[in-house]
Amino acid sequence: MSTLSLNDARAVLKKYWGYDTFRSGQERAISSVLEGRQTLVLFPTGGGKSLCYQVPAMILDGTTIVISPLVALMQDQVDQLQKLGIRATFINSTLPSYEVEQRLVNARNGMYRVVYIAPERLSTEMWKADQNRLNISLVAVDEAHCISEWGHDFRPAYRKIRQELEELPGHTRWMALTATATPEVKKDLLEVLQFRDPEIVMNGFKRENLHWWVTRTERKKQVLSKTVIKAAKMGSGIVYSSTRRDCDNLAAYFSKKGIKTKAYHAGLSADLRKIVQQEWVGGKIPLVTATNAFGMGIDKADCRYVVHYTMPLSLEAYYQEAGRAGRDGEISYPVLIYKNSDEEYLKSRILKNYPEYDVLVQVYDALCDELGLAAGSKHEEPESVQFENLANRSGLPTGKIQYAIHLLQRLDVIQTFELKESRVGVQFVVDQDYLLSFIDRADPVKSEFLEVLLRQFAPLSFRDVHYVNESVLLEKLGVNANQLKKALRVFSDNDQILKFVWQGKNELIRVIGSRMKKLQIDPREAYSYRDILLKKLDYMVRYAKTTACREVFLRRYFGETNCEPCGNCDNCSGKRKKTETVTEGDINKLKALLRKEDKTAKEMMADLGWGKAKMKTVLTFLLRENIIRAVDGDQTLYRLRIR
């Protein structure tokens, strides 16, 4: 990187973010990108990954596209950039097609420095049509661990990123960023992204200010209560749980305890989730009880504690979520509370997602029958499918069907599309000449209605069902949903000039390829990812149970070597306390007491004014050193070996 470019990067940093210098590793990563090298950035949570592509975006000519997996994260990042005066936008499934088209037109005209996009959008016809006209200077693959099956958030569309963007010019810069890459993940993502001789910028996974803590108990609620009440005195925090019910109940519980708390989960409206997030970041509420949907991309430096009430499925997920504590460098506490049965519960959750092969066959056949697909026939357009109908056809519960559908999607047997907005499909079953004459003969109200309908759906709807978003159609026609449904029923049942489909906000499904006489999949491929998840869970459990330094365990998992004990986690702290509390003065006091007569531990505690923990520590030391011995009887007495 030239001196001028480095100066430009620092000037951009100062102008937009107000910083004089870069954090550790950022300058090296930015230098690598501006030199045109393929770059992999491995920074821990809160390490400042975003600046590594945002700063180059302000220097390079053209547009930087950032491939991101989370809708909420995109919105947050775009909002933050716009507040800084940086032109940015996002493209994902929450937007209607006309809005996506407009944003692509704006991007073609150079209106945006940064465009965030979901990986699935790269395969759409609309993106393909504009891709080479967007002057893309940099592709940044954020949360790059999603590429690998060994990553904790594997997402199949991520593996196709390089393939979907293969028509980009050879001079386009590429970078990938993640906070949680094990050696297997790093190797896999470099191969899939076709990075040759990349620059790998790694800051390491040591967080000196974090005191990792684990409590193993059968009384999780009581321990959680004590932990949060104690930690709340230090500042704000997060409690993670896997269920919405837990989040709601815990929010109510801690609010009653005097700690203002709100829940955050997918069951809340998008507006309410945004309010909760803003109030927590702004310090209006000190505690959020949340599912793992909370926290991605949130910039709050002074979170003092993160408690996991439910153990995560992997160390990657745990490190990422727990690492939201202490981003300002001050001492903070990631705490895990677990009980022995948690392991079996989490294992059952993984296994549920991988129904038996026979179940996959049953669901595939029921789905094809429901869609009216004969053997060998192809399914052209995705359709809405009611799981209750599949349950009736297969005799399986809807829950098991849902898991089977997700696995069939992962195996590329079907495609699923989440419909964010209701839409209406219309196909005219008469030819255009007949329809125009029908409009001429109809009364003025009916005639005007049909003319608007024709403009929205023709000419495609004369060949097949063509879809338009419900909100757009209602606005054009000037009616409400009930009035539209009534009118379409009249045109369909009475006039017999069209047929229509009303699709609510649900999942659409399309069978890929021709219907097979019998479902053919490779069982090893079907269940290999399940086995990876079980292995990751095993590492998570081993972390919870280890008696060694927890930070060392985490850092070695992520591929670091020569790690020294942190001295601050519960295990290190416990070992330190044992050696520190057994002083020569304590030994002499206890020996003086036992020179007179044998005593029970309870009697010695009363005589010396010691607590149970200290008494246990001193007795353990003296027994190990053969200074005293235990004498069994009705009560255990302790006797000095030499009086």
C-alpha positions in Angstrom: 0.0 0.0 0.0 1.4 3.4 -0.9 2.0 6.1 1.7 -0.7 8.2 0.0 -3.3 5.4 0.4 -2.3 4.9 4.0 -2.8 8.6 4.7 -6.1 8.5 2.8 -7.2 5.6 5.1 -6.3 7.6 8.2 -8.0 10.7 6.9 -11.2 8.7 6.2 -11.0 7.2 9.7 -10.7 10.6 11.3 -13.4 12.3 9.1 -16.2 9.7 9.5 -15.4 7.9 12.8 -13.4 10.5 14.7 -10.4 8.2 15.5 -6.8 9.2 15.0 -5.4 5.6 14.9 -6.6 2.2 13.9 -6.9 -0.7 16.3 -4.5 -3.6 16.3 -4.7 -5.4 13.0 -7.0 -3.0 11.2 -4.3 -1.1 9.4 -2.7 -4.3 8.2 -6.1 -5.6 6.9 -6.9 -2.4 5.1 -3.4 -2.2 3.6 -3.8 -5.7 2.3 -7.2 -4.9 0.7 -6.0 -1.7 -0.9 -3.0 -3.6 -2.3 -5.4 -5.9 -4.1 -4.6 -9.0 -2.0 -7.3 -11.5 -1.0 -7.6 -11.0 2.7 -9.0 -13.0 5.6 -9.7 -11.1 8.8 -10.0 -13.1 12.0 -10.8 -10.7 14.9 -12.6 -11.6 18.1 -16.1 -10.3 18.7 -15.8 -6.5 19.2 -12.4 -6.4 17.5 -13.5 -3.9 14.8 -14.0 -6.1 11.7 -16.5 -3.7 10.0 -14.0 -0.9 9.6 -11.7 -3.2 7.6 -14.1 -3.0 4.7 -15.9 0.3 5.4 -12.7 2.4 5.3 -11.6 0.9 1.9 -15.1 1.4 0.6 -14.6 5.2 1.1 -11.3 5.2 -0.8 -11.8 2.8 -3.7 -13.7 3.9 -6.8 -17.0 2.0 -7.2 -19.2 0.1 -4.8 -18.4 -2.3 -2.0 -20.8 -5.1 -1.6 -21.0 -6.7 1.8 -22.5 -10.2 1.9 -24.2 -10.6 5.3 -26.4 -13.4 6.7 -28.7 -11.4 9.0 -31.5 -9.0 8.0 -31.4 -7.1 11.3 -27.6 -6.8 11.1 -27.8 -5.2 7.7 -30.4 -2.6 8.8 -28.3 -1.7 11.9 -25.1 -1.3 9.8 -26.8 0.8 7.2 -28.4 3.0 9.8 -25.0 3.6 11.5 -23.3 4.4 8.2 -26.0 6.8 7.1 -25.7 8.6 10.5 -22.0 9.1 9.7 -22.9 10.6 6.3 -21.9 7.4 4.3 -24.3 6.4 1.5 -25.3 2.8 2.1 -28.3 0.5 1.5 -29.3 -3.2 1.8 -31.0 -5.8 -0.4 -32.7 -8.7 1.2 -36.0 -10.6 1.3 -37.8 -8.0 3.4 -38.0 -5.7 0.4 -40.7 -5.9 -2.4 -39.3 -6.4 -5.9 -40.0 -2.8 -7.0 -37.9 -1.5 -4.1 -35.0 -3.9 -4.9 -35.2 -2.8 -8.5 -35.0 0.9 -7.5 -32.0 0.3 -5.2 -30.2 -1.5 -8.0 -30.9 1.4 -10.3 -29.5 3.8 -7.6 -26.4 1.5 -7.2 -25.8 1.6 -11.0 -25.8 5.3 -10.9 -23.2 5.3 -8.1 -25.4 6.5 -5.3 -24.1 4.0 -2.7 -20.6 3.4 -1.4 -21.7 0.2 0.5 -24.5 -2.2 -0.4 -25.3 -5.0 2.0 -26.9 -8.1 0.4 -28.1 -11.5 1.6 -26.2 -14.4 -0.1 -29.5 -15.9 -1.5 -30.1 -12.7 -3.5 -27.0 -13.3 -5.6 -28.8 -16.0 -7.6 -31.9 -13.9 -8.5 -32.5 -12.8 -12.1 -32.8 -9.2 -11.0 -29.3 -9.2 -9.4 -27.8 -11.1 -12.3 -29.1 -8.6 -14.8 -27.4 -5.7 -13.0 -24.3 -7.3 -11.4 -21.8 -6.3 -14.1 -23.2 -2.7 -14.3 -22.7 -1.9 -10.6 -18.9 -1.2 -10.7 -18.1 -3.4 -7.8 -14.7 -2.7 -6.4 -14.7 -4.9 -3.3 -16.6 -8.0 -2.2 -16.6 -8.4 1.6 -17.9 -11.7 2.9 -19.0 -11.0 6.5 -19.6 -13.8 9.0 -17.5 -16.0 6.7 -17.7 -19.0 9.0 -21.2 -19.5 7.5 -19.4 -21.0 4.4 -18.2 -24.0 6.2 -20.2 -27.0 7.5 -17.7 -26.9 10.4 -18.9 -23.3 11.2 -21.6 -22.8 13.8 -24.0 -21.0 11.4 -23.5 -23.0 8.2 -25.6 -21.5 5.4 -25.5 -23.4 2.0 -25.9 -20.2 -0.1 -22.6 -19.0 1.3 -20.8 -21.8 -0.5 -22.1 -20.5 -3.8 -20.9 -16.9 -3.4 -17.8 -17.3 -5.6 -19.7 -19.2 -8.2 -22.5 -16.5 -8.3 -20.0 -13.7 -8.7 -17.7 -15.4 -11.1 -18.4 -12.9 -13.9 -16.9 -10.0 -11.8 -13.7 -8.6 -13.3 -10.4 -10.2 -12.1 -9.3 -6.9 -10.5 -12.2 -6.9 -8.1 -10.9 -7.1 -4.5 -12.1 -9.8 -2.1 -12.0 -10.2 1.6 -13.6 -12.4 4.2 -14.2 -11.7 7.9 -15.2 -13.7 10.9 -14.9 -13.8 14.7 -15.1 -17.5 15.1 -12.9 -19.7 12.8 -11.4 -22.9 14.0 -8.5 -24.3 11.8 -11.1 -26.6 9.9 -13.3 -23.6 9.2 -10.4 -21.4 8.1 -9.1 -24.1 5.7 -12.6 -24.7 4.3 -13.6 -21.1 3.7 -10.3 -20.3 1.9 -10.8 -23.2 -0.5 -14.5 -22.4 -1.2 -13.7 -18.7 -1.8 -10.8 -19.7 -4.0 -8.3 -17.4 -2.1 -4.8 -18.0 -3.4 -1.9 -16.9 -1.2 -4.2 -14.8 1.0 -3.1 -12.3 3.6 -4.4 -13.7 6.9 -4.8 -11.0 9.6 -5.5 -12.6 13.0 -5.7 -10.7 16.3 -6.0 -13.8 18.5 -8.8 -14.9 20.8 -7.4 -13.6 24.1 -9.6 -11.2 25.9 -7.7 -10.2 29.1 -10.5 -8.2 30.6 -13.0 -11.1 30.4 -13.3 -13.4 33.5 -14.8 -16.6 32.1 -17.1 -18.3 34.7 -19.1 -21.5 34.8 -21.5 -22.7 37.5 -22.7 -26.2 37.5 -26.0 -26.6 39.5 -29.4 -28.3 39.6 -30.9 -25.0 40.8 -30.3 -22.9 37.8 -33.0 -20.3 38.4 -31.7 -19.5 42.0 -28.1 -19.3 40.7 -29.2 -17.0 37.8 -31.0 -14.7 40.2 -28.0 -14.4 42.6 -25.6 -13.9 39.6 -27.7 -11.1 37.9 -28.5 -9.3 41.1 -24.8 -9.2 42.0 -23.6 -8.4 38.5 -26.3 -5.7 37.9 -24.4 -3.4 40.4 -21.6 -3.2 37.8 -23.7 -2.1 34.9 -25.8 -3.5 32.0 -26.0 -7.1 30.8 -27.6 -9.8 28.7 -29.2 -13.1 29.8 -29.4 -15.6 26.9 -32.1 -18.3 26.9 -33.2 -20.6 24.1 -37.0 -20.1 24.5 -39.3 -17.1 24.2 -41.2 -18.2 27.3 -38.0 -18.1 29.4 -37.1 -14.6 28.0 -40.6 -13.2 28.9 -40.7 -14.9 32.3 -37.2 -13.8 33.3 -37.8 -10.2 32.2 -40.9 -10.1 34.4 -39.0 -11.8 37.3 -36.0 -9.4 37.3 -38.2 -6.3 36.8 -40.0 -7.3 40.0 -36.6 -7.6 41.7 -36.0 -4.0 40.8 -33.8 -4.4 37.7 -35.6 -2.9 34.8 -35.6 -5.7 32.2 -37.2 -6.3 28.8 -37.4 -9.4 26.6 -36.1 -9.7 23.0 -37.1 -12.6 20.7 -38.6 -13.4 17.3 -42.1 -13.4 18.8 -42.0 -9.6 19.1 -42.8 -7.3 16.3 -39.8 -5.8 14.4 -40.7 -2.3 15.8 -40.8 -3.5 19.4 -37.5 -5.4 19.0 -35.9 -2.2 17.6 -37.2 -0.2 20.6 -35.8 -2.8 23.1 -32.4 -2.8 21.3 -32.2 1.0 21.3 -33.3 1.3 24.9 -30.6 -1.2 26.0 -27.9 0.4 23.9 -28.9 3.9 25.1 -28.8 2.8 28.8 -32.6 3.2 29.4 -32.9 -0.5 30.4 -29.9 -2.2 32.0 -30.9 -5.8 31.3 -32.2 -7.7 28.3 -33.3 -11.3 28.4 -33.0 -12.6 24.9 -32.7 -15.5 22.5 -29.6 -15.6 20.3 -31.2 -13.3 17.8 -30.1 -10.4 20.0 -26.7 -8.8 19.8 -25.5 -9.1 16.2 -23.9 -5.9 15.1 -25.0 -4.0 18.3 -22.3 -1.5 19.3 -22.5 -1.2 23.1 -19.0 -1.1 24.7 -20.0 -1.1 28.4 -21.9 -4.4 28.7 -20.5 -5.7 32.0 -21.9 -9.3 32.0 -23.4 -11.9 29.7 -25.1 -14.9 31.3 -26.1 -18.0 29.4 -29.1 -19.5 31.1 -29.2 -22.1 28.3 -25.9 -23.6 27.1 -25.3 -22.9 23.4 -24.8 -25.7 20.9 -21.2 -24.8 20.1 -18.2 -22.9 21.4 -18.2 -20.6 18.4 -21.7 -19.5 19.3 -20.8 -19.2 22.9 -17.6 -17.2 22.3 -19.4 -14.8 19.9 -22.4 -14.2 22.3 -20.3 -14.1 25.5 -17.8 -11.8 23.8 -20.3 -9.0 23.7 -19.3 -8.2 27.3 -16.5 -5.8 28.0 -15.8 -4.4 24.5 -14.5 -1.2 26.2 -11.7 -3.2 27.8 -13.0 -3.0 31.4 -13.3 -6.1 33.5 -16.5 -8.0 32.6 -18.0 -11.4 33.2 -19.2 -14.1 30.7 -21.1 -16.6 32.8 -22.5 -20.0 31.8 -25.0 -21.8 34.1 -25.7 -25.4 33.3 -26.9 -28.6 34.8 -26.1 -32.2 33.9 -29.3 -32.8 31.9 -28.6 -29.9 29.6 -26.3 -32.1 27.4 -29.1 -34.6 26.7 -31.6 -31.9 26.0 -29.3 -30.2 23.5 -28.4 -33.5 21.8 -32.1 -34.2 21.4 -32.6 -30.8 19.7 -29.9 -31.6 17.2 -31.3 -35.1 16.4 -34.8 -33.7 15.9 -33.5 -31.7 13.0 -32.4 -34.9 11.2 -35.4 -37.2 10.8 -34.8 -40.8 9.7 -34.4 -41.6 6.0 -37.9 -43.2 5.8 -39.5 -40.0 7.2 -37.7 -38.0 4.4 -39.2 -40.3 1.8 -42.7 -40.1 3.2 -42.6 -36.3 3.4 -41.1 -36.0 -0.2 -43.9 -38.2 -1.6 -46.6 -36.3 0.3 -45.2 -33.0 -0.9 -45.1 -34.0 -4.5 -48.7 -35.5 -4.3 -49.9 -32.2 -2.7 -48.4 -30.2 -5.5 -49.9 -32.6 -8.1 -46.5 -33.7 -9.5 -46.4 -37.0 -11.3 -43.2 -39.0 -11.5 -40.9 -37.4 -14.0 -42.7 -34.1 -14.1 -41.1 -30.8 -13.2 -42.2 -28.1 -10.7 -41.7 -24.7 -12.3 -43.0 -22.1 -9.7 -42.8 -22.2 -5.9 -46.2 -22.7 -4.2 -47.6 -22.3 -0.8 -48.0 -25.6 1.0 -50.0 -26.2 4.2 -48.2 -28.6 6.5 -51.5 -29.8 7.9 -52.3 -31.2 4.4 -48.9 -33.0 4.3 -49.6 -34.4 7.8 -52.9 -35.8 6.6 -51.3 -37.4 3.5 -48.3 -38.8 5.4 -49.7 -39.6 8.8 -46.8 -37.7 10.4 -47.0 -34.9 12.9 -46.5 -31.4 11.5 -43.4 -30.8 13.7 -41.6 -33.8 12.2 -42.7 -32.6 8.7 -41.2 -29.2 9.3 -37.8 -30.7 10.3 -37.9 -33.0 7.2 -38.7 -30.0 4.9 -35.6 -28.1 6.3 -33.4 -31.1 5.8 -34.7 -31.7 2.2 -33.9 -28.1 1.5 -30.3 -28.5 2.9 -29.9 -31.5 0.5 -31.0 -29.4 -2.5 -34.1 -31.6 -3.0 -36.4 -28.7 -2.6 -36.2 -24.9 -2.4 -38.0 -22.8 0.2 -38.8 -19.2 0.0 -40.0 -17.1 2.9 -42.8 -14.8 1.8 -42.5 -11.6 3.8 -45.5 -10.0 2.3 -48.9 -11.4 1.1 -49.2 -11.5 -2.6 -52.0 -12.2 -5.1 -51.6 -14.5 -8.2 -53.9 -14.1 -11.2 -54.2 -16.1 -14.5 -56.7 -15.1 -17.1 -58.3 -18.2 -18.5 -59.7 -16.4 -21.6 -57.7 -14.8 -24.4 -56.9 -11.1 -24.5 -59.5 -10.3 -27.3 -62.3 -11.9 -25.3 -61.2 -10.1 -22.1 -61.2 -6.7 -23.8 -64.7 -7.2 -25.2 -65.8 -8.3 -21.8 -64.5 -5.0 -20.3 -66.3 -3.0 -23.0 -69.6 -4.7 -22.1 -69.3 -4.5 -18.3 -70.7 -1.7 -16.1 -68.3 1.3 -15.5 -67.2 0.2 -12.0 -66.5 -3.3 -13.1 -64.9 -2.1 -16.3 -62.5 0.3 -14.5 -61.6 -2.4 -12.0 -60.7 -5.0 -14.7 -58.6 -2.4 -16.7 -56.4 -1.7 -13.6 -56.2 -5.5 -13.0 -55.2 -6.1 -16.6 -52.4 -3.4 -16.4 -51.0 -5.1 -13.3 -51.0 -8.7 -14.5 -50.8 -8.7 -18.4 -49.2 -10.0 -20.5 -47.6 -12.8 -18.3 -50.9 -13.8 -16.7 -52.4 -15.0 -20.0 -49.8 -17.8 -20.0 -49.6 -18.7 -16.3 -50.3 -17.4 -12.8 -48.5 -14.1 -12.3 -48.0 -12.6 -8.8 -48.2 -9.1 -7.5 -47.7 -8.0 -3.9 -51.0 -7.5 -2.1 -50.1 -3.9 -0.8 -49.3 -2.8 -4.4 -52.5 -4.2 -5.8 -54.7 -2.7 -3.1 -53.1 0.7 -3.6 -53.6 0.6 -7.4 -57.2 -0.5 -7.1 -58.1 1.7 -4.2 -59.8 -1.1 -2.3 -59.2 -3.1 0.9 -58.3 -6.8 1.0 -61.9 -8.1 1.6 -63.2 -6.0 -1.4 -60.5 -7.4 -3.6 -61.2 -11.0 -2.6 -64.9 -10.6 -3.3 -64.2 -9.1 -6.7 -61.8 -11.8 -7.7 -64.3 -14.5 -6.6 -67.0 -12.9 -8.9 -64.6 -12.8 -11.8 -63.6 -16.4 -11.1 -66.8 -18.1 -10.1 -69.5 -16.1 -12.0 -67.7 -14.6 -15.0 -65.2 -17.4 -15.3 -62.5 -15.1 -16.9 -59.7 -15.8 -14.4 -58.4 -17.9 -11.6 -56.6 -16.5 -8.6 -54.3 -17.5 -5.7 -54.0 -15.6 -2.5 -50.7 -16.3 -0.7 -50.3 -15.2 2.9 -47.0 -14.5 4.7 -45.7 -18.0 4.8 -43.2 -20.4 3.2 -43.3 -21.2 -0.5 -41.8 -24.5 -1.7 -40.5 -25.7 -5.1 -39.3 -29.2 -5.8 -36.0 -29.1 -7.7 -35.7 -31.2 -10.8 -38.2 -33.9 -11.9 -40.1 -35.8 -9.3 -38.3 -39.0 -8.5 -40.2 -42.3 -8.3 -38.4 -42.8 -5.0 -36.3 -40.2 -3.2 -32.6 -40.8 -3.9 -30.2 -39.2 -1.5 -26.8 -40.1 0.0 -27.4 -40.9 3.7 -23.8 -39.9 4.4 -24.4 -36.5 2.9 -27.8 -36.2 4.7 -26.4 -36.8 8.2 -22.8 -35.7 8.0 -23.7 -32.2 9.3 -25.6 -33.7 12.2 -22.5 -35.5 13.2 -20.5 -32.3 13.0 -23.0 -30.5 15.3 -22.9 -33.4 17.8 -19.1 -33.1 17.8 -19.3 -29.3 18.4 -21.8 -29.9 21.3 -19.3 -32.3 22.8 -16.6 -29.6 22.8 -19.1 -27.2 24.4 -19.8 -29.7 27.2 -16.1 -30.3 27.7 -15.6 -26.6 28.1 -18.3 -26.5 30.8 -16.7 -29.4 32.7 -13.1 -28.7 32.3 -11.1 -28.0 35.5 -8.3 -26.3 33.5 -8.1 -22.6 32.5 -11.2 -21.8 30.5 -9.6 -19.1 28.4 -6.8 -21.6 27.4 -9.5 -24.1 26.5 -11.2 -21.6 24.2 -8.0 -20.3 22.6 -6.7 -23.8 21.8 -10.1 -24.7 20.3 -9.7 -21.8 17.9 -6.2 -23.0 16.9 -3.9 -20.9 19.1 -0.9 -22.5 20.8 1.5 -21.6 23.6 -1.4 -20.3 25.7 -0.8 -19.4 29.4 -3.5 -19.7 32.1 -5.5 -16.4 32.4 -5.5 -16.4 36.2 -9.0 -14.9 36.2 -11.5 -17.5 35.2 -13.3 -19.5 37.9 -10.9 -22.4 37.6 -7.8 -20.3 37.8 -9.3 -18.2 40.6 -10.3 -21.3 42.6 -6.8 -22.7 42.4 -5.3 -19.4 43.5 -7.7 -19.1 46.4 -6.7 -22.6 47.7 -3.1 -21.7 47.9 -3.6 -18.1 49.1 -6.1 -19.0 52.0 -3.9 -21.6 53.7 -1.5 -19.3 55.5 1.1 -20.3 58.1 -0.9 -18.4 60.7 -4.1 -20.4 59.8 -2.1 -23.7 60.2 -0.7 -22.7 63.6 -4.1 -21.7 64.9 -5.7 -25.0 64.0 -2.7 -27.0 65.3 -2.9 -25.1 68.6 -6.6 -25.9 68.9 -6.1 -29.6 68.2 -3.2 -29.9 70.7 -5.8 -29.8 73.5 -8.3 -32.3 72.1 -9.8 -33.8 69.0 -12.6 -31.7 67.4 -15.2 -31.8 64.7 -15.1 -29.3 61.8 -18.2 -27.6 63.2 -16.5 -27.1 66.6 -13.4 -25.7 65.0 -15.4 -23.3 62.8 -17.1 -22.0 66.0 -13.8 -21.7 67.9 -11.9 -20.0 65.1 -14.7 -18.0 63.6 -14.1 -19.4 60.1 -16.6 -20.0 57.3 -17.3 -23.4 55.8 -15.2 -22.8 52.6 -12.1 -21.7 54.6 -12.5 -24.6 57.0 -12.7 -27.1 54.1 -9.6 -25.6 52.4 -7.4 -25.7 55.5 -8.5 -29.2 56.5 -7.9 -30.5 53.0 -4.4 -29.0 53.0 -3.5 -30.4 56.5 -4.8 -33.9 55.6 -2.8 -33.9 52.4 0.3 -32.9 54.2 -0.2 -35.6 56.9 -0.4 -32.9 59.7 -3.8 -34.2 60.9 -5.9 -37.3 60.4 -9.6 -38.0 60.5 -11.0 -40.3 63.2 -14.4 -41.8 62.3 -17.1 -42.3 64.9 -20.6 -40.9 65.5 -19.1 -37.7 64.2 -15.8 -37.2 62.2 -13.2 -35.9 64.6 -9.8 -34.4 63.5 -6.7 -35.3 65.4 -3.2 -33.8 65.3 -0.7 -36.5 64.4 2.0 -35.2 66.7 0.8 -33.3 69.8 
